[in-house]
Amino acid sequence: MAIDPEVISPSRKIGSRSSKYFPKWMFYSAGGLGVLFLVGLLKALLPVIGMFFLLAFIFSQSTTTRRY
């Protein structure tokens, strides 16, 4: 016979254990992996973005007409 979490109040010991439990280390490890993924993504994309701006600047300088 299953215990319905709605029937048992959360203040009781059995009621608090009947709900889903996620350990703290799971949240910390997920956050750490997320930070590592974000840093790796930034390290990969920043040189590409910088090269794009450099090429855009070179292109804009090469297409302007100069009058000497």
TORROMAR-403440 format. One record per atom (N, C-alpha, C): residue number from 1; residue in one letter; atom name; x, y, z. Coordinates in nm, 3 decimals, decimal comma. Layout:
BEGIN
fike: NUM	mivex: a	drentor: CA	u: X	v: Y	w: Z $
...
//
This chain:
BEGIN
fike: 1	mivex: m	drentor: N	u: 0,084	v: -0,117	w: 0,000 $
fike: 1	mivex: m	drentor: CA	u: 0,000	v: 0,000	w: 0,000 $
fike: 1	mivex: m	drentor: C	u: 0,089	v: 0,124	w: 0,000 $
fike: 2	mivex: a	drentor: N	u: 0,067	v: 0,211	w: -0,094 $
fike: 2	mivex: a	drentor: CA	u: 0,149	v: 0,331	w: -0,109 $
fike: 2	mivex: a	drentor: C	u: 0,101	v: 0,441	w: -0,015 $
fike: 3	mivex: i	drentor: N	u: 0,195	v: 0,522	w: 0,027 $
fike: 3	mivex: i	drentor: CA	u: 0,163	v: 0,636	w: 0,114 $
fike: 3	mivex: i	drentor: C	u: 0,147	v: 0,759	w: 0,026 $
fike: 4	mivex: d	drentor: N	u: 0,033	v: 0,823	w: 0,036 $
fike: 4	mivex: d	drentor: CA	u: 0,010	v: 0,947	w: -0,038 $
fike: 4	mivex: d	drentor: C	u: 0,074	v: 1,062	w: 0,039 $
fike: 5	mivex: p	drentor: N	u: 0,159	v: 1,143	w: -0,026 $
fike: 5	mivex: p	drentor: CA	u: 0,222	v: 1,255	w: 0,045 $
fike: 5	mivex: p	drentor: C	u: 0,122	v: 1,360	w: 0,090 $
fike: 6	mivex: e	drentor: N	u: 0,005	v: 1,366	w: 0,026 $
fike: 6	mivex: e	drentor: CA	u: -0,094	v: 1,466	w: 0,065 $
fike: 6	mivex: e	drentor: C	u: -0,162	v: 1,430	w: 0,197 $
fike: 7	mivex: v	drentor: N	u: -0,163	v: 1,301	w: 0,229 $
fike: 7	mivex: v	drentor: CA	u: -0,235	v: 1,256	w: 0,349 $
fike: 7	mivex: v	drentor: C	u: -0,153	v: 1,286	w: 0,474 $
fike: 8	mivex: i	drentor: N	u: -0,023	v: 1,264	w: 0,469 $
fike: 8	mivex: i	drentor: CA	u: 0,062	v: 1,281	w: 0,586 $
fike: 8	mivex: i	drentor: C	u: 0,116	v: 1,424	w: 0,587 $
fike: 9	mivex: s	drentor: N	u: 0,109	v: 1,488	w: 0,699 $
fike: 9	mivex: s	drentor: CA	u: 0,156	v: 1,626	w: 0,707 $
fike: 9	mivex: s	drentor: C	u: 0,309	v: 1,628	w: 0,697 $
fike: 10	mivex: p	drentor: N	u: 0,366	v: 1,733	w: 0,636 $
fike: 10	mivex: p	drentor: CA	u: 0,511	v: 1,739	w: 0,620 $
fike: 10	mivex: p	drentor: C	u: 0,586	v: 1,759	w: 0,751 $
fike: 11	mivex: s	drentor: N	u: 0,517	v: 1,797	w: 0,858 $
fike: 11	mivex: s	drentor: CA	u: 0,586	v: 1,819	w: 0,984 $
fike: 11	mivex: s	drentor: C	u: 0,626	v: 1,687	w: 1,050 $
fike: 12	mivex: r	drentor: N	u: 0,559	v: 1,579	w: 1,013 $
fike: 12	mivex: r	drentor: CA	u: 0,594	v: 1,450	w: 1,070 $
fike: 12	mivex: r	drentor: C	u: 0,715	v: 1,392	w: 1,000 $
fike: 13	mivex: k	drentor: N	u: 0,786	v: 1,305	w: 1,068 $
fike: 13	mivex: k	drentor: CA	u: 0,908	v: 1,247	w: 1,014 $
fike: 13	mivex: k	drentor: C	u: 0,877	v: 1,160	w: 0,892 $
fike: 14	mivex: i	drentor: N	u: 0,771	v: 1,083	w: 0,897 $
fike: 14	mivex: i	drentor: CA	u: 0,733	v: 0,997	w: 0,785 $
fike: 14	mivex: i	drentor: C	u: 0,690	v: 1,082	w: 0,666 $
fike: 15	mivex: g	drentor: N	u: 0,619	v: 1,191	w: 0,693 $
fike: 15	mivex: g	drentor: CA	u: 0,574	v: 1,279	w: 0,585 $
fike: 15	mivex: g	drentor: C	u: 0,687	v: 1,348	w: 0,514 $
fike: 16	mivex: s	drentor: N	u: 0,791	v: 1,386	w: 0,588 $
fike: 16	mivex: s	drentor: CA	u: 0,903	v: 1,454	w: 0,523 $
fike: 16	mivex: s	drentor: C	u: 0,985	v: 1,357	w: 0,440 $
fike: 17	mivex: r	drentor: N	u: 0,990	v: 1,230	w: 0,480 $
fike: 17	mivex: r	drentor: CA	u: 1,064	v: 1,132	w: 0,401 $
fike: 17	mivex: r	drentor: C	u: 0,985	v: 1,081	w: 0,282 $
fike: 18	mivex: s	drentor: N	u: 0,853	v: 1,099	w: 0,282 $
fike: 18	mivex: s	drentor: CA	u: 0,773	v: 1,049	w: 0,171 $
fike: 18	mivex: s	drentor: C	u: 0,786	v: 1,137	w: 0,047 $
fike: 19	mivex: s	drentor: N	u: 0,831	v: 1,262	w: 0,063 $
fike: 19	mivex: s	drentor: CA	u: 0,851	v: 1,348	w: -0,053 $
fike: 19	mivex: s	drentor: C	u: 0,987	v: 1,319	w: -0,116 $
fike: 20	mivex: k	drentor: N	u: 1,006	v: 1,367	w: -0,236 $
fike: 20	mivex: k	drentor: CA	u: 1,132	v: 1,341	w: -0,307 $
fike: 20	mivex: k	drentor: C	u: 1,246	v: 1,416	w: -0,240 $
fike: 21	mivex: y	drentor: N	u: 1,362	v: 1,354	w: -0,234 $
fike: 21	mivex: y	drentor: CA	u: 1,477	v: 1,410	w: -0,167 $
fike: 21	mivex: y	drentor: C	u: 1,594	v: 1,418	w: -0,264 $
fike: 22	mivex: f	drentor: N	u: 1,652	v: 1,537	w: -0,278 $
fike: 22	mivex: f	drentor: CA	u: 1,771	v: 1,557	w: -0,360 $
fike: 22	mivex: f	drentor: C	u: 1,884	v: 1,600	w: -0,268 $
fike: 23	mivex: p	drentor: N	u: 1,993	v: 1,525	w: -0,266 $
fike: 23	mivex: p	drentor: CA	u: 2,104	v: 1,561	w: -0,178 $
fike: 23	mivex: p	drentor: C	u: 2,173	v: 1,690	w: -0,224 $
fike: 24	mivex: k	drentor: N	u: 2,237	v: 1,757	w: -0,128 $
fike: 24	mivex: k	drentor: CA	u: 2,302	v: 1,884	w: -0,158 $
fike: 24	mivex: k	drentor: C	u: 2,416	v: 1,866	w: -0,258 $
fike: 25	mivex: w	drentor: N	u: 2,487	v: 1,755	w: -0,249 $
fike: 25	mivex: w	drentor: CA	u: 2,600	v: 1,736	w: -0,338 $
fike: 25	mivex: w	drentor: C	u: 2,556	v: 1,730	w: -0,483 $
fike: 26	mivex: m	drentor: N	u: 2,431	v: 1,689	w: -0,509 $
fike: 26	mivex: m	drentor: CA	u: 2,380	v: 1,683	w: -0,645 $
fike: 26	mivex: m	drentor: C	u: 2,364	v: 1,825	w: -0,702 $
fike: 27	mivex: f	drentor: N	u: 2,314	v: 1,917	w: -0,620 $
fike: 27	mivex: f	drentor: CA	u: 2,299	v: 2,054	w: -0,663 $
fike: 27	mivex: f	drentor: C	u: 2,435	v: 2,120	w: -0,685 $
fike: 28	mivex: y	drentor: N	u: 2,529	v: 2,097	w: -0,593 $
fike: 28	mivex: y	drentor: CA	u: 2,662	v: 2,156	w: -0,604 $
fike: 28	mivex: y	drentor: C	u: 2,738	v: 2,102	w: -0,725 $
fike: 29	mivex: s	drentor: N	u: 2,727	v: 1,973	w: -0,749 $
fike: 29	mivex: s	drentor: CA	u: 2,798	v: 1,916	w: -0,864 $
fike: 29	mivex: s	drentor: C	u: 2,735	v: 1,963	w: -0,995 $
fike: 30	mivex: a	drentor: N	u: 2,602	v: 1,976	w: -0,998 $
fike: 30	mivex: a	drentor: CA	u: 2,538	v: 2,028	w: -1,119 $
fike: 30	mivex: a	drentor: C	u: 2,578	v: 2,173	w: -1,144 $
fike: 31	mivex: g	drentor: N	u: 2,585	v: 2,253	w: -1,037 $
fike: 31	mivex: g	drentor: CA	u: 2,630	v: 2,391	w: -1,052 $
fike: 31	mivex: g	drentor: C	u: 2,774	v: 2,400	w: -1,098 $
fike: 32	mivex: g	drentor: N	u: 2,861	v: 2,315	w: -1,043 $
fike: 32	mivex: g	drentor: CA	u: 3,001	v: 2,314	w: -1,084 $
fike: 32	mivex: g	drentor: C	u: 3,018	v: 2,274	w: -1,230 $
fike: 33	mivex: l	drentor: N	u: 2,944	v: 2,173	w: -1,273 $
fike: 33	mivex: l	drentor: CA	u: 2,950	v: 2,133	w: -1,413 $
fike: 33	mivex: l	drentor: C	u: 2,895	v: 2,241	w: -1,505 $
fike: 34	mivex: g	drentor: N	u: 2,793	v: 2,310	w: -1,460 $
fike: 34	mivex: g	drentor: CA	u: 2,738	v: 2,421	w: -1,538 $
fike: 34	mivex: g	drentor: C	u: 2,838	v: 2,534	w: -1,555 $
fike: 35	mivex: v	drentor: N	u: 2,910	v: 2,565	w: -1,447 $
fike: 35	mivex: v	drentor: CA	u: 3,012	v: 2,670	w: -1,454 $
fike: 35	mivex: v	drentor: C	u: 3,125	v: 2,628	w: -1,547 $
fike: 36	mivex: l	drentor: N	u: 3,170	v: 2,503	w: -1,537 $
fike: 36	mivex: l	drentor: CA	u: 3,275	v: 2,455	w: -1,627 $
fike: 36	mivex: l	drentor: C	u: 3,231	v: 2,460	w: -1,773 $
fike: 37	mivex: f	drentor: N	u: 3,107	v: 2,423	w: -1,799 $
fike: 37	mivex: f	drentor: CA	u: 3,055	v: 2,428	w: -1,935 $
fike: 37	mivex: f	drentor: C	u: 3,049	v: 2,572	w: -1,986 $
fike: 38	mivex: l	drentor: N	u: 3,005	v: 2,665	w: -1,901 $
fike: 38	mivex: l	drentor: CA	u: 2,995	v: 2,805	w: -1,940 $
fike: 38	mivex: l	drentor: C	u: 3,133	v: 2,865	w: -1,968 $
fike: 39	mivex: v	drentor: N	u: 3,231	v: 2,833	w: -1,884 $
fike: 39	mivex: v	drentor: CA	u: 3,366	v: 2,884	w: -1,905 $
fike: 39	mivex: v	drentor: C	u: 3,425	v: 2,827	w: -2,034 $
fike: 40	mivex: g	drentor: N	u: 3,404	v: 2,699	w: -2,059 $
fike: 40	mivex: g	drentor: CA	u: 3,453	v: 2,639	w: -2,183 $
fike: 40	mivex: g	drentor: C	u: 3,389	v: 2,700	w: -2,306 $
fike: 41	mivex: l	drentor: N	u: 3,260	v: 2,729	w: -2,297 $
fike: 41	mivex: l	drentor: CA	u: 3,189	v: 2,791	w: -2,409 $
fike: 41	mivex: l	drentor: C	u: 3,242	v: 2,932	w: -2,434 $
fike: 42	mivex: l	drentor: N	u: 3,265	v: 3,008	w: -2,328 $
fike: 42	mivex: l	drentor: CA	u: 3,318	v: 3,143	w: -2,344 $
fike: 42	mivex: l	drentor: C	u: 3,460	v: 3,141	w: -2,400 $
fike: 43	mivex: k	drentor: N	u: 3,540	v: 3,046	w: -2,355 $
fike: 43	mivex: k	drentor: CA	u: 3,677	v: 3,036	w: -2,407 $
fike: 43	mivex: k	drentor: C	u: 3,676	v: 3,000	w: -2,555 $
fike: 44	mivex: a	drentor: N	u: 3,578	v: 2,928	w: -2,599 $
fike: 44	mivex: a	drentor: CA	u: 3,570	v: 2,891	w: -2,740 $
fike: 44	mivex: a	drentor: C	u: 3,512	v: 3,005	w: -2,825 $
fike: 45	mivex: l	drentor: N	u: 3,419	v: 3,081	w: -2,771 $
fike: 45	mivex: l	drentor: CA	u: 3,349	v: 3,181	w: -2,852 $
fike: 45	mivex: l	drentor: C	u: 3,416	v: 3,318	w: -2,852 $
fike: 46	mivex: l	drentor: N	u: 3,487	v: 3,356	w: -2,746 $
fike: 46	mivex: l	drentor: CA	u: 3,547	v: 3,489	w: -2,743 $
fike: 46	mivex: l	drentor: C	u: 3,649	v: 3,514	w: -2,853 $
fike: 47	mivex: p	drentor: N	u: 3,737	v: 3,421	w: -2,884 $
fike: 47	mivex: p	drentor: CA	u: 3,827	v: 3,447	w: -2,998 $
fike: 47	mivex: p	drentor: C	u: 3,753	v: 3,460	w: -3,131 $
fike: 48	mivex: v	drentor: N	u: 3,648	v: 3,385	w: -3,149 $
fike: 48	mivex: v	drentor: CA	u: 3,570	v: 3,393	w: -3,274 $
fike: 48	mivex: v	drentor: C	u: 3,503	v: 3,530	w: -3,284 $
fike: 49	mivex: i	drentor: N	u: 3,446	v: 3,578	w: -3,174 $
fike: 49	mivex: i	drentor: CA	u: 3,381	v: 3,709	w: -3,174 $
fike: 49	mivex: i	drentor: C	u: 3,484	v: 3,819	w: -3,197 $
fike: 50	mivex: g	drentor: N	u: 3,600	v: 3,808	w: -3,133 $
fike: 50	mivex: g	drentor: CA	u: 3,706	v: 3,907	w: -3,154 $
fike: 50	mivex: g	drentor: C	u: 3,754	v: 3,909	w: -3,298 $
fike: 51	mivex: m	drentor: N	u: 3,770	v: 3,793	w: -3,359 $
fike: 51	mivex: m	drentor: CA	u: 3,812	v: 3,787	w: -3,498 $
fike: 51	mivex: m	drentor: C	u: 3,706	v: 3,848	w: -3,590 $
fike: 52	mivex: f	drentor: N	u: 3,580	v: 3,826	w: -3,558 $
fike: 52	mivex: f	drentor: CA	u: 3,472	v: 3,885	w: -3,638 $
fike: 52	mivex: f	drentor: C	u: 3,479	v: 4,038	w: -3,634 $
fike: 53	mivex: f	drentor: N	u: 3,498	v: 4,095	w: -3,515 $
fike: 53	mivex: f	drentor: CA	u: 3,506	v: 4,240	w: -3,504 $
fike: 53	mivex: f	drentor: C	u: 3,631	v: 4,295	w: -3,574 $
fike: 54	mivex: l	drentor: N	u: 3,741	v: 4,222	w: -3,565 $
fike: 54	mivex: l	drentor: CA	u: 3,862	v: 4,266	w: -3,634 $
fike: 54	mivex: l	drentor: C	u: 3,844	v: 4,264	w: -3,786 $
fike: 55	mivex: l	drentor: N	u: 3,784	v: 4,158	w: -3,837 $
fike: 55	mivex: l	drentor: CA	u: 3,759	v: 4,152	w: -3,981 $
fike: 55	mivex: l	drentor: C	u: 3,657	v: 4,257	w: -4,026 $
fike: 56	mivex: a	drentor: N	u: 3,557	v: 4,285	w: -3,943 $
fike: 56	mivex: a	drentor: CA	u: 3,459	v: 4,389	w: -3,977 $
fike: 56	mivex: a	drentor: C	u: 3,527	v: 4,525	w: -3,982 $
fike: 57	mivex: f	drentor: N	u: 3,620	v: 4,550	w: -3,889 $
fike: 57	mivex: f	drentor: CA	u: 3,693	v: 4,677	w: -3,890 $
fike: 57	mivex: f	drentor: C	u: 3,782	v: 4,688	w: -4,013 $
fike: 58	mivex: i	drentor: N	u: 3,851	v: 4,581	w: -4,046 $
fike: 58	mivex: i	drentor: CA	u: 3,938	v: 4,583	w: -4,165 $
fike: 58	mivex: i	drentor: C	u: 3,855	v: 4,603	w: -4,291 $
fike: 59	mivex: f	drentor: N	u: 3,741	v: 4,538	w: -4,299 $
fike: 59	mivex: f	drentor: CA	u: 3,654	v: 4,553	w: -4,416 $
fike: 59	mivex: f	drentor: C	u: 3,600	v: 4,695	w: -4,426 $
fike: 60	mivex: s	drentor: N	u: 3,560	v: 4,754	w: -4,313 $
fike: 60	mivex: s	drentor: CA	u: 3,508	v: 4,890	w: -4,318 $
fike: 60	mivex: s	drentor: C	u: 3,617	v: 4,989	w: -4,357 $
fike: 61	mivex: q	drentor: N	u: 3,741	v: 4,966	w: -4,315 $
fike: 61	mivex: q	drentor: CA	u: 3,850	v: 5,055	w: -4,352 $
fike: 61	mivex: q	drentor: C	u: 3,889	v: 5,038	w: -4,499 $
fike: 62	mivex: s	drentor: N	u: 3,874	v: 4,919	w: -4,550 $
fike: 62	mivex: s	drentor: CA	u: 3,914	v: 4,896	w: -4,690 $
fike: 62	mivex: s	drentor: C	u: 3,809	v: 4,946	w: -4,789 $
fike: 63	mivex: t	drentor: N	u: 3,685	v: 4,961	w: -4,747 $
fike: 63	mivex: t	drentor: CA	u: 3,580	v: 5,004	w: -4,840 $
fike: 63	mivex: t	drentor: C	u: 3,556	v: 5,153	w: -4,836 $
fike: 64	mivex: t	drentor: N	u: 3,614	v: 5,226	w: -4,744 $
fike: 64	mivex: t	drentor: CA	u: 3,595	v: 5,371	w: -4,741 $
fike: 64	mivex: t	drentor: C	u: 3,684	v: 5,436	w: -4,848 $
fike: 65	mivex: t	drentor: N	u: 3,630	v: 5,537	w: -4,911 $
fike: 65	mivex: t	drentor: CA	u: 3,707	v: 5,609	w: -5,013 $
fike: 65	mivex: t	drentor: C	u: 3,781	v: 5,723	w: -4,945 $
fike: 66	mivex: r	drentor: N	u: 3,908	v: 5,732	w: -4,971 $
fike: 66	mivex: r	drentor: CA	u: 3,989	v: 5,839	w: -4,913 $
fike: 66	mivex: r	drentor: C	u: 4,025	v: 5,940	w: -5,021 $
fike: 67	mivex: r	drentor: N	u: 4,016	v: 6,064	w: -4,987 $
fike: 67	mivex: r	drentor: CA	u: 4,054	v: 6,170	w: -5,078 $
fike: 67	mivex: r	drentor: C	u: 4,181	v: 6,233	w: -5,026 $
fike: 68	mivex: y	drentor: N	u: 4,287	v: 6,219	w: -5,100 $
fike: 68	mivex: y	drentor: CA	u: 4,417	v: 6,272	w: -5,057 $
fike: 68	mivex: y	drentor: C	u: 4,438	v: 6,410	w: -5,112 $
//
